[in-house]
Amino acid sequence: MQMLLDYGAEVNATFATLETTALMTSSFHGHSQIVRMLLDHGANAKAVDTQGSTALGYAFGGSVNILHPFNGLLSRTTWVN
């Protein structure tokens, strides 16, 4: 992941029918180091997929609870849909 980011990969690119981002997918699967890396590179934690879900929602509903990378954002961000 770091190499892709170093070479200019679009951190907020969407894919698949749901238009999910790498941050959403990483959050869902419990990859906390990748979540932190994406957030550090400017990933939009407020981006929504076609169902209105954010990366935070994916973190809650995923296979592993990995909310700790979001702790700083939770305390300083307004989460209104």
N, C-alpha and C positions, 0 to 999 in steps of 0.2 A: 504494500500500500504506500509506504513512504516513497518508494521509487516513482510510482505513478504520480504522486503529488509533486515530487521534485521536478518531474518532467511536464508539469502543467495540466494534469488531469483536471477536468471540471468537477469540483467537489460537490456541486449541487445538481449534477446531471441526473435526469430521471430515466427510468427504463421500465419495460413491461407494461402491461395493460393498466395496472394500478398507478403507474407513474411514481413508483417509489424511488427513494434516493439510497445511496450507499449508507448514509447515516441511519435511515429507517431499518434497512436490512441488517446492518451490524448491531443495532440496538435489539432487534427481535431475537437474534441468535446469540446474544450475550457476549459479543466481542468488545469488551470494555476498552481495551487498548486502542483498537481501531476507532471506536467512538470518540475517545479523547483526541486521537490524532486528527480525525475529521473536524471536530469542533475547533481544535487549535488552528486548523487551516481555513477556518471561515465557513464551515458547513452551516446551513440555515436550519437551526433546530425548530423553527416555526413553519417550515415548508409542510404542505399537506398533500396527501395523495388523492386519488379520485374519490375515495370514500371519506375524506375529511380527516384522516388520521395523521398525526405528527410522529416524529421519532420518539418522543416521550411516550406516546400511546403504544407504540411498538415495544418500547422497553418494558412497560407494564404487562403487555400481553404476550411477551416472548417466552422463550424456553428457559431463560435464566433472568432473574431480577438484577439488572445492572444500572440502577438509578444513580450510583455514585458519580459517574462522569457528568451527570446533569445537575448535581447539587449547586454549583455556582450559578448556573442559569436559572434554576428554580427560585433562588433567593433574589435575583435582580431583574427578572423578566415577567411581564404581564402575559398570561396565557389565556387569551380570550379568542374564541372562534367566532 
